[in-house]
Amino acid sequence: MLAINEIQEILPQEYPFLLIDKIVELQKGKRIVAVKNVTMNEHFFIGHFPGMPVMPGVLILEAMAQASIVLYATTKHVKKSKVRYYFAKAEIKWKAPVIPGDALRLEIDVQKMLSTGGIMSAKGVVEDKVVAEAVLGFSARKIDEEK
């Protein structure tokens, strides 16, 4: 549904911290499904862990948050130059490692969406196996309100 160039128009994150590659499902105000193709070329595999590469759990959480932002921004018609996003809450359970070659599917469902942020439930899935589950809360602050 959304290719990488369209995602880059929404998310403030840039390489190497842009952690989603495409959106395959989008129901504004309800649900989004994004994909992160995990490759051995990822910068974080240099030190995590040599000889046994595993995607850091906090980056799985960040990828979930980025997909949540895309859902929020497309629902609320927010331009990336006008808003900054901040974590407000994160409860996560990691269930299995994500390794090079995996296609990490990020399934995000809205629990609550407000004009000032949202709460989302999220799942990370690899080959039909849940590798992480989370509840994420974030705030969306207009840039001019931060001054």
ZITA-V925779 format. One record per residue. N is the residue number from 1. PSI is psi in whole degrees, 0 to 359 (none if undefined). OMEGA is omega in degrees with one decimal (* if undefined). Layout:
BEGIN
((N	PSI	OMEGA) (N	PSI	OMEGA))
END
This chain:
BEGIN
((1	318	175.7) (2	130	177.3) (3	173	-174.9) (4	321	-179.1) (5	327	177.2) (6	324	176.7) (7	319	179.9) (8	335	176.4) (9	343	-177.6) (10	312	-174.0) (11	141	174.8) (12	340	-178.8) (13	147	177.8) (14	167	176.3) (15	137	7.2) (16	12	-175.3) (17	2	173.1) (18	116	-168.2) (19	16	171.4) (20	144	-174.7) (21	328	179.5) (22	159	174.7) (23	125	-177.9) (24	347	177.0) (25	138	178.7) (26	116	172.6) (27	99	-175.0) (28	133	179.5) (29	358	-175.2) (30	305	-167.9) (31	150	172.6) (32	146	173.3) (33	122	-179.6) (34	163	178.8) (35	134	170.8) (36	113	175.9) (37	114	-175.2) (38	121	-179.8) (39	161	178.4) (40	344	-180.0) (41	356	-179.7) (42	136	-176.6) (43	329	-175.5) (44	343	179.6) (45	346	178.3) (46	319	-177.7) (47	4	-174.0) (48	82	-7.4) (49	141	178.8) (50	127	180.0) (51	348	179.2) (52	71	-173.0) (53	127	178.1) (54	131	176.7) (55	127	-179.6) (56	137	-179.3) (57	322	-179.8) (58	333	177.6) (59	331	171.4) (60	315	177.0) (61	316	178.6) (62	319	177.7) (63	321	175.6) (64	317	179.4) (65	319	179.2) (66	318	176.6) (67	322	177.1) (68	320	178.5) (69	318	178.4) (70	317	178.4) (71	312	-179.8) (72	310	-175.9) (73	321	179.2) (74	328	178.3) (75	316	-175.5) (76	359	-179.9) (77	48	-177.9) (78	134	175.2) (79	140	-175.1) (80	335	-179.8) (81	351	-175.7) (82	345	-171.1) (83	146	168.2) (84	146	-178.5) (85	141	-179.4) (86	138	172.1) (87	137	173.4) (88	337	-175.7) (89	143	173.3) (90	118	172.3) (91	118	-174.1) (92	148	172.2) (93	123	174.7) (94	135	-173.2) (95	337	-178.8) (96	153	179.8) (97	153	172.2) (98	127	-172.7) (99	167	177.7) (100	138	-178.1) (101	344	179.5) (102	145	167.6) (103	105	-178.4) (104	114	179.8) (105	124	-176.7) (106	110	-177.3) (107	115	-174.1) (108	129	176.8) (109	138	-179.7) (110	130	167.1) (111	317	-179.6) (112	134	177.1) (113	125	-179.5) (114	175	176.3) (115	342	-177.4) (116	9	178.6) (117	201	-177.4) (118	168	172.3) (119	128	-175.7) (120	148	168.0) (121	141	-172.8) (122	149	174.0) (123	139	168.3) (124	128	-175.2) (125	135	173.2) (126	120	179.5) (127	51	177.8) (128	10	176.7) (129	126	177.9) (130	122	179.8) (131	342	177.9) (132	146	175.0) (133	141	-176.8) (134	159	164.7) (135	125	-176.5) (136	138	171.7) (137	140	178.3) (138	157	174.1) (139	150	176.5) (140	112	-177.0) (141	130	174.9) (142	138	-175.6) (143	321	-179.3) (144	343	177.2) (145	345	-176.3) (146	343	-175.2) (147	none	*))
END
